[in-house]
Amino acid sequence: MTADPAAVPPPCPDGLLQDGRVPLVLVEDDHALADTLARALERDGFCVEVAGTLAAARAADLSTARIVLVDMELPDGNGLAIVRELAGRRDRGILMLSGRTTEPERILGLELGADDFLTKPFSMREMTARIRAVLRRLEEPDQAGDETVEAVGVTLDPSRQRIVAPDGTEQRLTGAEAGLLGLMLTAPDRVAEREVVAQQVLGYALQPQQRGVDQFASSLRQKLSSASNGRIQITAVRGRGYRLVW
């Protein structure tokens, strides 16, 4: 069922801020849930445009939305398609909604560029708190600059989700990769515990046989090695996690 446009507050004209409100696109096909979420978000200072399908989301003005909330399961496809299309834009926050998020889905969403997940059912207060947290990261990139480190001529900048090689070549990091890099840079001896990474980056306690952390540690390892000609490495610390060395 698609959301009824007449049942939700009108969108901001041209997707622009209006009276201090933050433009937000909600991609959700459940009419009742979309209506409830839109009204709650409007009360909390957002200007909401609702789309019930991937096609409707693409027709909406995603280019000027500050926040995009997208359901995983839509009538005409998977919400990950929207995340993939918006990947690499650090002026926009993406939160995924799902009623049955599995570890592979969560990891893939983060790898593609989602900033956070909300697993249904969730409270309105939790939703707003998570959106505000994403907005803070978007609006205060300079305040996060204390994590930036230069090593062997390579700039490691997890706050801006990037690695800059000595020749100026920039590689973008996914949310998961940036989270792991930030933890290693700020951890004692640059060792990030796997349990901490799972909790803070993936949002859940690490379970036996789960390999999600290893997956994005491997992709980050390749990017660091490429940018530094092999001089920056991520090594596994048996029984603990990952160490950043150069």
C-alpha positions as CSV (number, residue, x, y, z in Angstrom):
1,M,0.0,0.0,0.0
2,T,1.4,3.4,-0.9
3,A,1.2,6.4,1.3
4,D,-1.8,8.7,0.6
5,P,-0.4,12.2,-0.2
6,A,-3.5,13.8,1.3
7,A,-2.9,12.1,4.6
8,V,0.6,13.5,5.3
9,P,1.9,17.1,5.7
10,P,2.8,18.9,2.5
11,P,6.5,18.8,1.5
12,C,8.8,21.8,1.6
13,P,8.6,23.8,-1.6
14,D,11.6,22.8,-3.8
15,G,12.9,20.8,-0.8
16,L,14.4,23.9,0.8
17,L,14.5,24.8,4.5
18,Q,11.4,26.6,5.5
19,D,11.0,28.4,8.9
20,G,14.0,26.4,10.1
21,R,12.6,23.0,9.3
22,V,14.8,20.3,7.9
23,P,13.8,18.7,4.6
24,L,13.3,15.0,4.8
25,V,12.1,12.3,2.4
26,L,10.4,9.2,3.9
27,V,10.3,6.2,1.7
28,E,7.7,3.9,3.3
29,D,4.9,1.9,1.6
30,D,2.9,1.2,4.8
31,H,0.2,3.9,4.7
32,A,-0.5,4.0,8.5
33,L,3.1,3.9,9.5
34,A,4.1,6.6,6.9
35,D,1.3,8.8,8.2
36,T,2.3,8.3,11.9
37,L,6.0,8.9,11.2
38,A,5.4,12.0,9.0
39,R,3.2,13.7,11.6
40,A,5.7,12.9,14.4
41,L,8.6,14.3,12.3
42,E,6.7,17.4,11.4
43,R,6.1,18.1,15.1
44,D,9.8,17.7,15.7
45,G,10.8,20.3,13.1
46,F,11.1,18.4,9.8
47,C,9.5,19.1,6.5
48,V,8.4,15.7,5.2
49,E,7.8,14.4,1.7
50,V,6.5,10.8,1.6
51,A,7.1,8.3,-1.2
52,G,5.6,4.8,-1.1
53,T,7.8,3.2,-3.8
54,L,11.3,3.3,-5.3
55,A,9.8,5.0,-8.4
56,A,8.1,7.7,-6.2
57,A,11.3,8.2,-4.2
58,R,13.2,8.8,-7.4
59,A,10.6,11.3,-8.5
60,A,10.9,13.2,-5.2
61,D,13.5,15.8,-4.8
62,L,16.2,13.6,-3.1
63,S,18.9,16.1,-4.2
64,T,17.8,18.7,-1.6
65,A,16.7,16.4,1.2
66,R,18.9,16.6,4.2
67,I,17.7,13.3,5.6
68,V,16.3,10.2,3.7
69,L,14.5,7.5,5.6
70,V,14.1,4.5,3.4
71,D,12.4,1.1,4.1
72,M,14.2,-2.0,3.0
73,E,11.2,-3.7,1.5
74,L,9.2,-1.8,-1.0
75,P,6.6,-2.9,-3.6
76,D,8.9,-2.3,-6.6
77,G,12.3,-3.3,-5.1
78,N,14.7,-3.1,-2.2
79,G,15.5,0.2,-0.5
80,L,19.2,-0.6,-0.8
81,A,18.8,0.7,-4.4
82,I,18.2,4.2,-3.1
83,V,21.1,4.0,-0.7
84,R,23.4,2.9,-3.6
85,E,22.2,5.8,-5.7
86,L,22.8,8.3,-3.0
87,A,26.2,6.9,-1.9
88,G,29.1,9.3,-1.6
89,R,27.1,12.4,-0.7
90,R,28.2,13.6,2.7
91,D,25.7,16.5,2.8
92,R,22.8,14.0,3.3
93,G,22.0,11.5,6.0
94,I,20.5,8.1,5.1
95,L,18.7,5.9,7.7
96,M,17.3,2.5,6.7
97,L,14.1,1.1,8.2
98,S,13.5,-2.7,8.4
99,G,11.2,-5.1,10.2
100,R,13.7,-8.0,9.9
101,T,17.2,-6.7,9.5
102,T,19.8,-9.5,9.2
103,E,23.5,-9.0,9.7
104,P,24.3,-9.2,5.9
105,E,21.6,-6.6,5.1
106,R,22.8,-4.3,7.8
107,I,26.4,-4.6,6.7
108,L,25.5,-4.1,3.0
109,G,23.5,-1.0,3.9
110,L,26.4,0.5,5.8
111,E,28.9,-0.5,3.1
112,L,26.7,1.2,0.5
113,G,26.6,4.4,2.6
114,A,23.7,4.3,5.1
115,D,24.4,6.1,8.3
116,D,22.2,4.1,10.6
117,F,19.5,1.5,10.9
118,L,16.2,1.5,12.7
119,T,14.6,-1.9,13.3
120,K,10.8,-2.0,13.5
121,P,9.1,-1.5,15.9
122,F,10.9,1.6,17.2
123,S,9.7,4.5,19.3
124,M,9.3,8.0,17.9
125,R,11.8,9.3,20.4
126,E,14.4,6.8,19.2
127,M,13.8,7.7,15.6
128,T,14.2,11.4,16.3
129,A,17.3,10.9,18.4
130,R,19.0,8.9,15.7
131,I,18.1,11.4,13.0
132,R,19.5,14.3,15.2
133,A,22.7,12.3,15.8
134,V,23.2,11.9,12.1
135,L,22.4,15.6,11.5
136,R,25.0,16.6,14.1
137,R,27.7,14.6,12.2
138,L,26.6,16.3,9.0
139,E,26.5,19.8,10.3
140,E,29.7,19.7,12.4
141,P,32.4,18.1,10.3
142,D,35.0,20.5,11.5
143,Q,34.4,19.7,15.1
144,A,35.2,16.1,14.4
145,G,38.6,17.0,12.9
146,D,40.6,15.8,16.0
147,E,40.4,12.2,14.6
148,T,42.3,13.3,11.5
149,V,45.8,11.8,11.4
150,E,48.6,12.1,8.8
151,A,50.7,9.0,8.5
152,V,53.5,8.4,5.9
153,G,52.0,11.3,3.9
154,V,48.5,9.8,3.9
155,T,45.7,11.8,5.5
156,L,43.3,9.5,7.5
157,D,40.1,11.4,7.9
158,P,37.3,9.2,9.2
159,S,35.1,12.2,10.2
160,R,34.8,13.1,6.5
161,Q,34.9,9.5,5.4
162,R,38.0,9.7,3.3
163,I,41.6,8.8,2.8
164,V,43.9,11.2,0.9
165,A,47.0,9.8,-0.7
166,P,50.3,11.8,-0.9
167,D,49.5,12.8,-4.5
168,G,46.1,14.2,-3.5
169,T,44.1,11.2,-4.7
170,E,41.1,10.8,-2.5
171,Q,39.3,7.5,-1.6
172,R,35.9,7.6,-0.1
173,L,35.1,5.4,2.9
174,T,31.8,3.8,3.7
175,G,30.2,4.5,7.0
176,A,31.4,1.2,8.4
177,E,34.9,1.7,7.2
178,A,35.1,5.2,8.6
179,G,33.7,3.9,11.9
180,L,36.4,1.3,12.2
181,L,39.2,3.7,11.2
182,G,38.0,6.2,13.7
183,L,38.0,3.6,16.5
184,M,41.5,2.4,15.7
185,L,42.9,6.0,15.6
186,T,41.5,6.8,19.0
187,A,42.0,3.5,20.7
188,P,45.0,2.7,22.9
189,D,47.8,1.2,20.8
190,R,45.5,1.7,17.8
191,V,43.7,-1.6,18.6
192,A,40.0,-1.7,18.0
193,E,38.2,-4.5,19.9
194,R,35.9,-6.6,17.6
195,E,33.1,-6.4,20.2
196,V,33.4,-2.6,20.4
197,V,33.4,-2.3,16.6
198,A,30.3,-4.5,16.3
199,Q,28.4,-2.5,18.9
200,Q,29.4,1.0,17.8
201,V,29.6,0.5,14.0
202,L,27.0,-2.2,13.4
203,G,24.8,-1.4,16.3
204,Y,24.5,-4.9,17.9
205,A,26.5,-7.3,20.1
206,L,28.9,-9.6,18.3
207,Q,27.7,-13.1,18.0
208,P,29.8,-16.3,17.3
209,Q,30.4,-17.0,13.6
210,Q,29.4,-13.5,12.6
211,R,31.9,-12.1,10.0
212,G,30.5,-8.7,9.4
213,V,33.3,-6.8,11.1
214,D,35.9,-8.9,9.1
215,Q,34.2,-7.9,5.9
216,F,34.5,-4.2,6.1
217,A,37.9,-4.5,7.9
218,S,39.1,-6.3,4.7
219,S,37.8,-3.6,2.4
220,L,39.4,-0.8,4.6
221,R,42.7,-2.7,4.6
222,Q,42.7,-2.7,0.8
223,K,42.0,1.1,0.6
224,L,44.7,1.9,3.1
225,S,47.3,-0.3,1.4
226,S,46.5,1.3,-2.0
227,A,46.7,4.9,-0.7
228,S,50.0,4.2,1.1
229,N,51.7,1.8,-1.3
230,G,51.5,-0.9,1.4
231,R,53.0,1.2,4.2
232,I,49.7,1.4,6.2
233,Q,48.3,-1.9,7.3
234,I,45.5,-3.3,9.4
235,T,46.7,-6.4,11.2
236,A,44.5,-8.9,13.2
237,V,45.2,-9.1,16.9
238,R,44.3,-12.7,17.9
239,G,41.4,-12.8,20.4
240,R,41.0,-9.0,20.4
241,G,40.4,-7.2,17.1
242,Y,42.4,-5.0,14.6
243,R,45.5,-2.8,14.9
244,L,46.4,0.0,12.6
245,V,50.1,0.1,11.9
246,W,52.5,2.2,9.8
